[in-house]
Amino acid sequence: MIDVLEGGFFTTVQDRGRSGYRHVGVPPGGVMDVWAYRLANALVGNAGDEAVLEATMVGPTLRFHVETVIAVCGGDFPCMLNGRPLPLWKPAIVRPGDVLKIGVCRAGWRAYIAVTGGIAVPPVMGSRSTYVPARLGGLSGRPLQPGDVLPVGSGRRNDAVGRLRWGLAQAASRYIAGKRKTVRAIPGPEYGEFTPESRRQFFAACYEVTARSDRIGYRLAGPALALEREREMVSEAVVFGTVQVPSSGQPIVLMADSQTTGGYPRIAQVAAADLPVLAQARPGDHIQFALIAREEAVRLYSEQQRWLGRWIAAIRCQWRREQ
Amino acid sequence: MTMEYTLVPLCEYAVTIRFADRIDERVNDVVHEVAARLEGARKEGIIEMVPAFSSLTVYYDPFVVGSAADVCAWLREHLKSSEPVVRPPARTVVIPVCYGGELGPDLAEVARFHGMTEDEVVALHAGGRYRVYMIGFSPGFAYLGGLSPRLATPRRRVPRTMVPAGSVGIAGAQTGVYPLATPGGWQLIGRTPVKLFDPHGEKPSLLSAGDIVQFRPIGREEFARWERER
């Protein structure tokens, strides 16, 4: 069990998301930054799909009632365990009564707090992910509040754990740094309908992430984009990473909790491999979109999966050495 | 089955089959026929299919199915097949609605807008047969076609900050039911006591794309009874 002493700014229970319900209007949701999520789970010895806490901007304060292993991955949040600094991207043992306090994010935007066995709230429609717009999953479908109690799963116990003097190399978190981020994208289905100037601008200019950005979508500000000829669109499927342009001309990137269908022209689709970069962008950061070919996006995606697989294999190897 | 279509790759793991770019019953029939056909042809790694007004989007696992080209080849093969489609007849779902009063606060306004009585609006609305073109916008929300043009009413100028779940509304030429309490600008003419979306139910959404919806007027007492029994 874990007591929530402070909820932080917006902390929710998330896992890989719910699959197979788009046709009833429920998006997969799940973690925004799958890279940090999967590494955090691996660091605590989890198999892979366990639920974690996703913190945004300001982290929560938690009191543990179990002896277990935790890991915090993602943005550069100051973490204190019983008042002593706790490094990110490495496993750590916590004991009953220990208090983990996660402060205000210095770089990046989201942190993932994993615990051995995972956060064991009951799954809803096949997932523990919190989907706030429909108030489902997680803890009553809402962000954490002081007084909440989180159940912890009974995963494999990390017996005979030494001092865990290891963690991930900096290379694992390099994608987080910087106020100006390059995000690769492929042309969206309506790309060809935008004016040549808009098509050029979108990939040449920088777009600022505005304060009206959340798990549903990032509203960007920059040069306005226009269609060659205005037309009424018929709603069609959209996904995490779809860049829509409403009539204001200011693009919106749809994120993990976006609607399943949309009726705005889609100028681009962010490469799946770069979604973690976007997930770690904060209001005020600038996004430079870089045009790539579809085949390139697919190649980057599988390359990223391979890298993730290598990191996870290396972590498993370390765990075997511990025991 | 002959029809024109284009395959529009959406991202690394989804492709949209677009049959047309308009809202049309015939086109929507084709969408559901193709969905049924592909459903029957199940292929490992195909995760799900989402019908929309005039397109069908297929989601797949690229690490199981292979490249977008492989998926497109598979789709083309099944789209040209002339085998008859076994598509179950459309299901009719009757939704009880208590019209007017505090449950349908805009009924009077809609009636005034069209120069009708409230009863005439109710009779016209409840007399229609509505096709579920697609589910989207929010969990369990059905885009219904078939509203009488005589009932088309502009949205409210100032949207409500909270519309209760079950509210039945009109917005332009559309009608629909809010499955969840959300902000919204539709003209609310009534409310149903039936749950349109239940995440804990075996079938989370009462309606599916392709269904036919009919509204049955009920009184306050019957509404209250439904609510109690729920």
Interface residues (C-beta under 8 A of the other chain):
Chain A: S19 G20 Y21 R22 H23 V24 G25 V26 V124 M125 P133 A134 R135 L136 G137 I186 P189 M233 V234 S235 E236 A237 V238 V239 G241 T242 Q259 T260 T261 Q269 A271 A272 R294 A297 V298 Y301 S302 Q305
Chain B: V8 P9 L10 C11 E12 Y13 A14 T16 R18 D21 R22 I23 I47 E48 M49 V50 P51 A52 F53 S54 S55 T57 Y59 P62 F63 S67 A68 M134 I135 G136 F137 S138 P139 G140 F141 Y143 L180 T182 F197 P199 H200 P204 S205 S208 A209
